[in-house]
Amino acid sequence: MVPSLRGLLLGERFERNLDLLAASVIFVGTFLAYALGLFTVDGGVVFLPVDATSVGLIVAAGIGYRRGSLLVAWGTLFAAYLAFHAEWAFLGLSSHSLTGKLAFLFDPVSLVIFTVASVFFGTTAFAVGYLVEIGVERIRDTRTES
């Protein structure tokens, strides 16, 4: 069955609220992972941190596998990127004022980069998860028919 565009974007289940909670957990978890040194950045100019991207990709693929919401898949990646940026702003820029830290956090260029990357990587991971779920469903159907 081919889902509607609305169903694909918003999800067709009650679990939308749980998916939004997952995005919040991704934000807090990624922030803490960077703050505690579990995730590190090993370069000078960082556009997209590898650890945050990996976490977001895994969750977005899981959302696709469960046939959740594509918007939430994008949101989980964006939450991971924003958590990285928030950790950098509030814990990495200690010499700046609160206003300077907030200006860094909500820098329009960074937010656009994070949004574009979230849509691209989130759509890709969601599609992979969705296609894997379809494949698993077909394998189950062929086994039950035999």
C-alpha atoms as an extended CHARMM CRD file, in Angstrom:
* protein
*
       146  EXT
         1         1  MET       CA              0.0000000000        0.0000000000        0.0000000000  PROA      1               0.0000000000
         2         2  VAL       CA              1.3850000000        3.3870000000       -1.0250000000  PROA      2               0.0000000000
         3         3  PRO       CA              1.1220000000        5.9580000000        1.7830000000  PROA      3               0.0000000000
         4         4  SER       CA             -0.3050000000        9.4080000000        1.1840000000  PROA      4               0.0000000000
         5         5  LEU       CA              2.0130000000       12.4100000000        1.2480000000  PROA      5               0.0000000000
         6         6  ARG       CA              0.3490000000       13.6250000000        4.4480000000  PROA      6               0.0000000000
         7         7  GLY       CA              0.7510000000       10.1940000000        6.0220000000  PROA      7               0.0000000000
         8         8  LEU       CA              4.4010000000       10.0680000000        5.0120000000  PROA      8               0.0000000000
         9         9  LEU       CA              5.2050000000       13.5250000000        6.3710000000  PROA      9               0.0000000000
        10        10  LEU       CA              3.1730000000       13.3670000000        9.5690000000  PROA      10              0.0000000000
        11        11  GLY       CA              3.0170000000        9.6510000000       10.2040000000  PROA      11              0.0000000000
        12        12  GLU       CA             -0.1160000000        7.6030000000       10.4350000000  PROA      12              0.0000000000
        13        13  ARG       CA              0.1650000000        6.4910000000       14.0190000000  PROA      13              0.0000000000
        14        14  PHE       CA             -0.5030000000        7.6490000000       17.4780000000  PROA      14              0.0000000000
        15        15  GLU       CA              3.2290000000        7.3410000000       18.1350000000  PROA      15              0.0000000000
        16        16  ARG       CA              3.9320000000       10.8090000000       16.7230000000  PROA      16              0.0000000000
        17        17  ASN       CA              4.2190000000       12.1320000000       20.2560000000  PROA      17              0.0000000000
        18        18  LEU       CA              6.7360000000        9.4320000000       21.1040000000  PROA      18              0.0000000000
        19        19  ASP       CA              8.7340000000       10.3700000000       18.0170000000  PROA      19              0.0000000000
        20        20  LEU       CA              8.7940000000       13.9980000000       19.1240000000  PROA      20              0.0000000000
        21        21  LEU       CA              9.9230000000       12.8460000000       22.5400000000  PROA      21              0.0000000000
        22        22  ALA       CA             12.6840000000       10.8900000000       20.7930000000  PROA      22              0.0000000000
        23        23  ALA       CA             13.9000000000       14.1060000000       19.1400000000  PROA      23              0.0000000000
        24        24  SER       CA             14.0480000000       15.7620000000       22.5630000000  PROA      24              0.0000000000
        25        25  VAL       CA             15.9600000000       12.8200000000       23.9950000000  PROA      25              0.0000000000
        26        26  ILE       CA             18.3620000000       12.9620000000       21.0370000000  PROA      26              0.0000000000
        27        27  PHE       CA             18.9910000000       16.6490000000       21.7620000000  PROA      27              0.0000000000
        28        28  VAL       CA             19.6980000000       16.1030000000       25.4630000000  PROA      28              0.0000000000
        29        29  GLY       CA             21.6730000000       12.9030000000       24.8880000000  PROA      29              0.0000000000
        30        30  THR       CA             23.8500000000       14.4110000000       22.1620000000  PROA      30              0.0000000000
        31        31  PHE       CA             24.4630000000       17.5390000000       24.2330000000  PROA      31              0.0000000000
        32        32  LEU       CA             25.5350000000       15.4310000000       27.2120000000  PROA      32              0.0000000000
        33        33  ALA       CA             27.6860000000       13.1490000000       25.0520000000  PROA      33              0.0000000000
        34        34  TYR       CA             29.6390000000       16.1290000000       23.7330000000  PROA      34              0.0000000000
        35        35  ALA       CA             29.7680000000       17.7880000000       27.1580000000  PROA      35              0.0000000000
        36        36  LEU       CA             31.1080000000       14.6400000000       28.8240000000  PROA      36              0.0000000000
        37        37  GLY       CA             33.6290000000       13.9630000000       26.0680000000  PROA      37              0.0000000000
        38        38  LEU       CA             31.9650000000       10.7920000000       24.7800000000  PROA      38              0.0000000000
        39        39  PHE       CA             31.6590000000       12.4720000000       21.3850000000  PROA      39              0.0000000000
        40        40  THR       CA             34.5730000000       14.5400000000       20.1350000000  PROA      40              0.0000000000
        41        41  VAL       CA             35.3830000000       16.7850000000       17.2180000000  PROA      41              0.0000000000
        42        42  ASP       CA             38.8240000000       16.2930000000       15.7310000000  PROA      42              0.0000000000
        43        43  GLY       CA             39.0220000000       19.1220000000       13.2430000000  PROA      43              0.0000000000
        44        44  GLY       CA             39.2820000000       22.8340000000       12.7910000000  PROA      44              0.0000000000
        45        45  VAL       CA             36.2990000000       23.9040000000       10.6990000000  PROA      45              0.0000000000
        46        46  VAL       CA             33.3130000000       21.7000000000       11.4380000000  PROA      46              0.0000000000
        47        47  PHE       CA             30.1670000000       22.0010000000        9.3730000000  PROA      47              0.0000000000
        48        48  LEU       CA             28.5620000000       18.7000000000       10.3160000000  PROA      48              0.0000000000
        49        49  PRO       CA             29.8460000000       16.6960000000       13.2760000000  PROA      49              0.0000000000
        50        50  VAL       CA             30.1870000000       12.9860000000       12.5360000000  PROA      50              0.0000000000
        51        51  ASP       CA             28.9120000000       11.7270000000       15.8940000000  PROA      51              0.0000000000
        52        52  ALA       CA             25.7720000000       13.8590000000       15.8440000000  PROA      52              0.0000000000
        53        53  THR       CA             25.1220000000       12.8580000000       12.2440000000  PROA      53              0.0000000000
        54        54  SER       CA             25.5140000000        9.1720000000       13.0900000000  PROA      54              0.0000000000
        55        55  VAL       CA             23.0800000000        9.3520000000       15.9990000000  PROA      55              0.0000000000
        56        56  GLY       CA             20.5320000000       11.2180000000       13.8970000000  PROA      56              0.0000000000
        57        57  LEU       CA             20.8870000000        8.7790000000       10.9890000000  PROA      57              0.0000000000
        58        58  ILE       CA             20.3010000000        5.7570000000       13.1930000000  PROA      58              0.0000000000
        59        59  VAL       CA             17.1950000000        7.2520000000       14.7650000000  PROA      59              0.0000000000
        60        60  ALA       CA             15.8500000000        8.5080000000       11.4150000000  PROA      60              0.0000000000
        61        61  ALA       CA             16.2960000000        5.0410000000        9.9020000000  PROA      61              0.0000000000
        62        62  GLY       CA             14.4570000000        3.5600000000       12.8800000000  PROA      62              0.0000000000
        63        63  ILE       CA             11.6080000000        5.9940000000       12.3600000000  PROA      63              0.0000000000
        64        64  GLY       CA             11.4460000000        4.9890000000        8.7020000000  PROA      64              0.0000000000
        65        65  TYR       CA             11.4840000000        1.3260000000        9.6580000000  PROA      65              0.0000000000
        66        66  ARG       CA              8.5230000000        1.8880000000       11.9740000000  PROA      66              0.0000000000
        67        67  ARG       CA              6.8170000000        3.9300000000        9.2280000000  PROA      67              0.0000000000
        68        68  GLY       CA              6.8000000000        6.9930000000       11.4010000000  PROA      68              0.0000000000
        69        69  SER       CA              6.8930000000       10.6240000000       10.3880000000  PROA      69              0.0000000000
        70        70  LEU       CA              9.3930000000       11.9800000000        7.8890000000  PROA      70              0.0000000000
        71        71  LEU       CA              9.2020000000       15.3710000000        9.6120000000  PROA      71              0.0000000000
        72        72  VAL       CA             10.2560000000       13.7910000000       12.8780000000  PROA      72              0.0000000000
        73        73  ALA       CA             13.1140000000       11.9960000000       11.1060000000  PROA      73              0.0000000000
        74        74  TRP       CA             14.3150000000       15.4050000000        9.9410000000  PROA      74              0.0000000000
        75        75  GLY       CA             13.7610000000       16.7530000000       13.4360000000  PROA      75              0.0000000000
        76        76  THR       CA             15.9280000000       14.1140000000       15.0760000000  PROA      76              0.0000000000
        77        77  LEU       CA             18.8890000000       15.0050000000       12.8850000000  PROA      77              0.0000000000
        78        78  PHE       CA             18.3010000000       18.7000000000       13.4420000000  PROA      78              0.0000000000
        79        79  ALA       CA             18.0910000000       18.0960000000       17.2070000000  PROA      79              0.0000000000
        80        80  ALA       CA             21.4320000000       16.2750000000       17.1420000000  PROA      80              0.0000000000
        81        81  TYR       CA             23.0770000000       19.0940000000       15.1790000000  PROA      81              0.0000000000
        82        82  LEU       CA             21.5520000000       21.7610000000       17.3950000000  PROA      82              0.0000000000
        83        83  ALA       CA             22.7220000000       19.9180000000       20.5150000000  PROA      83              0.0000000000
        84        84  PHE       CA             26.2750000000       19.8650000000       19.1640000000  PROA      84              0.0000000000
        85        85  HSD       CA             26.0350000000       23.5670000000       18.4170000000  PROA      85              0.0000000000
        86        86  ALA       CA             24.4990000000       24.3310000000       21.8360000000  PROA      86              0.0000000000
        87        87  GLU       CA             27.2860000000       22.4780000000       23.6250000000  PROA      87              0.0000000000
        88        88  TRP       CA             29.8330000000       24.3990000000       21.6090000000  PROA      88              0.0000000000
        89        89  ALA       CA             28.0660000000       27.7030000000       22.3140000000  PROA      89              0.0000000000
        90        90  PHE       CA             27.4930000000       27.3040000000       26.0400000000  PROA      90              0.0000000000
        91        91  LEU       CA             30.4330000000       25.1740000000       27.1290000000  PROA      91              0.0000000000
        92        92  GLY       CA             33.0100000000       25.9200000000       24.4420000000  PROA      92              0.0000000000
        93        93  LEU       CA             32.7350000000       29.6900000000       24.2170000000  PROA      93              0.0000000000
        94        94  SER       CA             33.3800000000       30.4820000000       27.8600000000  PROA      94              0.0000000000
        95        95  SER       CA             34.7920000000       33.9610000000       27.1750000000  PROA      95              0.0000000000
        96        96  HSD       CA             31.6210000000       35.1820000000       25.4650000000  PROA      96              0.0000000000
        97        97  SER       CA             28.6330000000       36.8030000000       27.1150000000  PROA      97              0.0000000000
        98        98  LEU       CA             25.2520000000       35.0860000000       27.1970000000  PROA      98              0.0000000000
        99        99  THR       CA             24.1360000000       37.3050000000       24.3240000000  PROA      99              0.0000000000
       100       100  GLY       CA             27.1630000000       36.2550000000       22.2900000000  PROA      100             0.0000000000
       101       101  LYS       CA             26.5340000000       32.5930000000       23.0400000000  PROA      101             0.0000000000
       102       102  LEU       CA             22.8880000000       32.8850000000       21.9920000000  PROA      102             0.0000000000
       103       103  ALA       CA             23.9100000000       34.7440000000       18.8330000000  PROA      103             0.0000000000
       104       104  PHE       CA             26.3080000000       31.9100000000       18.0160000000  PROA      104             0.0000000000
       105       105  LEU       CA             23.6630000000       29.2680000000       18.7510000000  PROA      105             0.0000000000
       106       106  PHE       CA             21.0450000000       30.8870000000       16.5380000000  PROA      106             0.0000000000
       107       107  ASP       CA             23.4130000000       31.9150000000       13.7380000000  PROA      107             0.0000000000
       108       108  PRO       CA             21.2680000000       31.8180000000       10.5700000000  PROA      108             0.0000000000
       109       109  VAL       CA             24.0130000000       30.3160000000        8.4110000000  PROA      109             0.0000000000
       110       110  SER       CA             24.5390000000       27.3990000000       10.7920000000  PROA      110             0.0000000000
       111       111  LEU       CA             20.8040000000       26.8330000000       11.1240000000  PROA      111             0.0000000000
       112       112  VAL       CA             20.3980000000       26.7300000000        7.3340000000  PROA      112             0.0000000000
       113       113  ILE       CA             23.2830000000       24.2640000000        6.9990000000  PROA      113             0.0000000000
       114       114  PHE       CA             21.7800000000       22.0760000000        9.7340000000  PROA      114             0.0000000000
       115       115  THR       CA             18.3320000000       22.2570000000        8.1280000000  PROA      115             0.0000000000
       116       116  VAL       CA             19.5630000000       21.3070000000        4.6510000000  PROA      116             0.0000000000
       117       117  ALA       CA             21.6930000000       18.4830000000        6.0420000000  PROA      117             0.0000000000
       118       118  SER       CA             18.7920000000       17.2790000000        8.2000000000  PROA      118             0.0000000000
       119       119  VAL       CA             16.4410000000       17.1340000000        5.2230000000  PROA      119             0.0000000000
       120       120  PHE       CA             18.9960000000       15.3950000000        2.9920000000  PROA      120             0.0000000000
       121       121  PHE       CA             20.3670000000       12.8640000000        5.4830000000  PROA      121             0.0000000000
       122       122  GLY       CA             17.0300000000       12.4360000000        7.2520000000  PROA      122             0.0000000000
       123       123  THR       CA             15.2220000000       11.6320000000        4.0110000000  PROA      123             0.0000000000
       124       124  THR       CA             17.9420000000        9.1860000000        2.9940000000  PROA      124             0.0000000000
       125       125  ALA       CA             17.9960000000        7.3820000000        6.3490000000  PROA      125             0.0000000000
       126       126  PHE       CA             14.1990000000        7.3670000000        6.5580000000  PROA      126             0.0000000000
       127       127  ALA       CA             13.9810000000        5.8670000000        3.0540000000  PROA      127             0.0000000000
       128       128  VAL       CA             16.5230000000        3.1730000000        3.9030000000  PROA      128             0.0000000000
       129       129  GLY       CA             14.6220000000        2.2330000000        7.0610000000  PROA      129             0.0000000000
       130       130  TYR       CA             11.3130000000        2.2860000000        5.1990000000  PROA      130             0.0000000000
       131       131  LEU       CA             12.6540000000        0.0670000000        2.3950000000  PROA      131             0.0000000000
       132       132  VAL       CA             14.2000000000       -2.3800000000        4.8610000000  PROA      132             0.0000000000
       133       133  GLU       CA             10.8390000000       -2.6680000000        6.6020000000  PROA      133             0.0000000000
       134       134  ILE       CA              9.1070000000       -3.3640000000        3.2770000000  PROA      134             0.0000000000
       135       135  GLY       CA             11.7090000000       -6.0240000000        2.4900000000  PROA      135             0.0000000000
       136       136  VAL       CA             11.2920000000       -7.6650000000        5.8900000000  PROA      136             0.0000000000
       137       137  GLU       CA              7.5150000000       -7.6100000000        5.4650000000  PROA      137             0.0000000000
       138       138  ARG       CA              7.7590000000       -9.2900000000        2.0610000000  PROA      138             0.0000000000
       139       139  ILE       CA             10.0900000000      -11.9630000000        3.4030000000  PROA      139             0.0000000000
       140       140  ARG       CA              7.6150000000      -12.6660000000        6.2140000000  PROA      140             0.0000000000
       141       141  ASP       CA              4.7660000000      -12.8720000000        3.7070000000  PROA      141             0.0000000000
       142       142  THR       CA              6.6340000000      -15.3520000000        1.5120000000  PROA      142             0.0000000000
       143       143  ARG       CA              7.5050000000      -17.5170000000        4.5160000000  PROA      143             0.0000000000
       144       144  THR       CA              3.9040000000      -17.6210000000        5.7220000000  PROA      144             0.0000000000
       145       145  GLU       CA              2.6650000000      -18.5230000000        2.2290000000  PROA      145             0.0000000000
       146       146  SER       CA              5.0110000000      -21.5200000000        1.9960000000  PROA      146             0.0000000000
